């Protein structure tokens, strides 16, 4: 079914008339009841801030200064910073001196030793070279046996001679 331009114009005209009629109705209603619009806008929720409740033992997700997320436990035993206990006010305990900044900034040095792994790899390489030399001079069944041993040594060397193996078997002190 083909719709002609004339029918499209008629449909547009009908929609336009409906919209105009709805706008006129809204204007008449506003003129008849001018207070109704102000009453609708007055019925809005209002936020009233309240004091922080005491902790009840919940986990909350919070963001630190750098913007990375973290989890904070709101412990019922911990006191809120805003409300100190009445007992703390009555007791005059001397404050403990804080550690000097020099001691706090001390850092430990950690040494990574891959010597054991390097020695293991060196032995494997030497074994592979020795098996190759023996293979050149061997014949028959002995050559097949040496060939299998050489293939196993080369396979083990290929698995272990990489950074991942070195990192996982390194010794830290």
N, C-alpha and C positions, 0 to 999 in steps of 0.2 A: 504494500500500500504506500503510495507516494503522497507526501504532504506538500501542499502547494504553499507558496509564499503568502498567499492571501489568508490561509487558515492559520499560519504561524502568527501573522499580524493580529488576527482575531483573538488568539489565545493570549498574546501579550497584553492586549487591550483589556481582556477580562481580568487578568492577574493585577494589572495596574489599577483597575477599578476597585478590586477587593482591598488592595493596600490603602488606597485613598479613603475608602469607607471606614476601615479600621482606625486610621489616623484621626478622622473626624469624630468617631465615636469616643476615642481616648480624650480628645480635646474637650468635647461636651462634658464628659465625666469629670474631668479636671475642673471645669468651670462650675459644675454643680456641687462638687465636694472638694473644695480647695484644701481642707485640713487633712483629708485622708492620706495624701501623699506625704505630708510632714510626719504623720503618725507612723507610716511604714518605715521611714528612714530613722525614726527614733527607736525602733525596736531592734537594736543591735547589741550583740554581746560586748561586754567590757572586761578587760583583763585587770584583775586586782592582785598585785603581787603580795605574797604572804611570806612569813618567815620560814626558814628551812626547817623541815621536820628532823627529828632525831634519827640517826642511822638505824636501819632495820636489817642489815646484813644482805645487801644486794650487790650484784656486780654491775658496773656501769661502764659503757664504752666512752672514753674521752680521748681528746687529741692533745698532744704535747706541743711545746713551743715550735717545733719544726714541722708540725702538721701531720705527723705520723700517728696512727690510731694505737690506743693502748687500753688495757682493762684495769679498772680501779675497783677494789672491793670496799664497799661501804660497811665497815664492821660496826656492830652494835657496841663493842667494847671501846672503840676509839671515840674520843671526844671531838666534837666539831670545833674548829678553830675559832668560830665566832662566839661560842658560849663556853667559857672556862667554868669548871666546877667551883662550887662555893668552898669546898675543902681546900682547893689550891690557893684561894685568896687568903684564907685564914692561916695557912701554913706558910712560913717564910723560909723556904729552903734556899740555900745558896746555889746559884747556878753553876753547873760544872763547866770548867774552862774548855773551850773547843780546841781541837788540835790545830797547831800552826799550819799555814798553807803549804809550807815547804814539805812537811811530812805527808800531806795528802797528795801532793803532786808526784811523789816518788812512784816510778813505774818499774815493773819487773821486766827483765830482759829474758826472752825465750829464744833458745837456740835450736834450730832444726838440723838434725844430723842424718844424712842419707848415706853415710859411709858403709853401713852394713849392707844396704841394697846394692851399692856400687861394687862391693866385694863379691856379692853373690852373682851379679851380672858378669863380672870379670871371670869368675870360675866357670860360668856357663860358656862364655866365649872360648876360653882355653880348652874346655872339654870338646866343643864343636870342632875346633881346629885339630885337636889330637885325633878325633874320630875320622876327620877327612884324610889326614895323613895315613892312618892305618887302613882306611878304605882303599887308597891308591895302591897299597902293597898287598892287599888281601885278595883271595880268590874263592870262588864257589860259595858254600854255605856261610862261611865266615864273612864274606862281603855283604851278603843279604842281612845278616845279623847286625853288622856295623852300619849298614844303610838305615835300618829301622832305628837304631840308637841315635844316629845323626839326625834323622827326621824329628825324633822326640826332643832332642836337645835344641834344635833350631825352633821348634814350635814353642817350647817353654821360654826360650830367649825372646821370641816375638811377642809373647804375652806379657813378659815382665819388663821389657825395655821400653817403657813409656812413662810419661809424667804422672799419670794417675796411680800407677803402681808405686812409684817413688814416693808420692805424697801420702798414700795410705799406709806404707810400711816405714815411713820416716820416724825417727825417735826425737821427741821434743824434751828439752830439759831447761 
